[in-house]
């Protein structure tokens, strides 16, 4: 928990300057999902920024090498299993949103 008395207090502007807006979003999303106060940890913010950077680099690599990726009809067993899992997830999500 941040507190002026413990010296780990950051304003929103300072936090965005230090970790970026996306880094803050990622860290705050990961800060806690219970009814208790969120626990902002700078080490988690640093790790989140690293994960974000790694993901962006992976996307750039995939875009650069898109010609080497598989193309054509998606009809293998693995494709059907993937599609089935995605559809099951969509139905589960829709059911939970309706509740």
C-alpha positions in Angstrom: 0.0 0.0 0.0 1.2 3.4 -0.8 1.4 6.0 2.0 3.1 9.3 2.4 4.4 8.2 5.8 6.2 5.2 4.4 7.8 7.2 1.6 6.4 5.1 -1.3 3.7 7.5 -2.4 3.5 8.4 -6.1 1.1 10.8 -7.8 -0.6 9.6 -10.9 1.6 11.8 -13.0 4.8 10.6 -11.3 3.7 7.0 -11.8 2.9 7.4 -15.5 6.2 9.2 -16.0 8.1 6.4 -14.3 6.2 3.3 -15.6 4.2 4.6 -18.7 0.5 4.6 -19.0 0.4 1.0 -20.3 2.8 -0.1 -17.6 0.5 1.4 -15.0 -2.6 -0.1 -16.5 -1.0 -3.6 -16.5 0.3 -3.2 -12.9 -3.0 -1.9 -11.6 -4.9 -4.7 -13.3 -2.5 -7.1 -11.5 -2.6 -5.3 -8.1 -5.4 -7.3 -6.6 -8.8 -8.7 -7.4 -10.3 -9.0 -3.9 -12.3 -6.5 -1.9 -9.1 -5.5 -0.1 -7.0 -2.5 -1.1 -4.9 -3.0 -4.2 -1.2 -3.5 -3.4 0.9 -1.6 -5.9 4.5 -3.0 -6.0 7.1 -1.3 -8.1 8.8 -4.6 -8.8 5.6 -5.8 -10.3 5.4 -2.7 -12.4 8.9 -3.2 -13.7 8.1 -6.9 -14.5 4.9 -5.8 -16.2 6.8 -3.4 -18.4 9.2 -6.1 -19.3 6.4 -8.5 -20.2 4.8 -5.8 -22.3 8.1 -5.0 -24.1 8.7 -8.8 -24.7 5.2 -9.2 -26.1 5.6 -6.2 -28.5 8.9 -7.6 -29.7 7.3 -11.0 -30.3 4.5 -9.4 -32.3 7.0 -7.5 -34.4 8.9 -10.8 -35.1 5.7 -12.5 -36.1 4.7 -9.7 -38.5 8.2 -9.7 -40.0 8.0 -13.5 -40.6 4.3 -13.8 -41.5 5.2 -15.4 -44.9 6.7 -18.3 -43.1 3.6 -19.0 -41.0 1.1 -21.6 -42.0 -1.7 -20.6 -44.3 -4.6 -22.3 -46.0 -7.7 -24.0 -44.6 -7.8 -24.6 -40.9 -9.0 -28.2 -40.8 -6.5 -30.2 -38.8 -7.4 -31.9 -35.5 -5.6 -29.2 -33.6 -7.4 -26.5 -35.5 -10.8 -28.1 -34.6 -9.8 -28.5 -30.9 -8.7 -24.8 -30.8 -11.9 -23.6 -32.4 -14.0 -25.8 -30.1 -12.2 -24.4 -27.0 -12.6 -20.8 -28.2 -16.3 -21.4 -28.9 -16.8 -22.9 -25.4 -15.0 -20.0 -23.8 -17.2 -17.5 -25.8 -20.4 -19.3 -24.6 -19.2 -19.4 -21.0 -18.4 -15.7 -21.1 -21.7 -14.9 -22.6 -23.5 -17.0 -20.0 -21.6 -15.2 -17.2 -22.3 -11.8 -18.6 -26.0 -12.6 -18.8 -26.0 -13.5 -15.1 
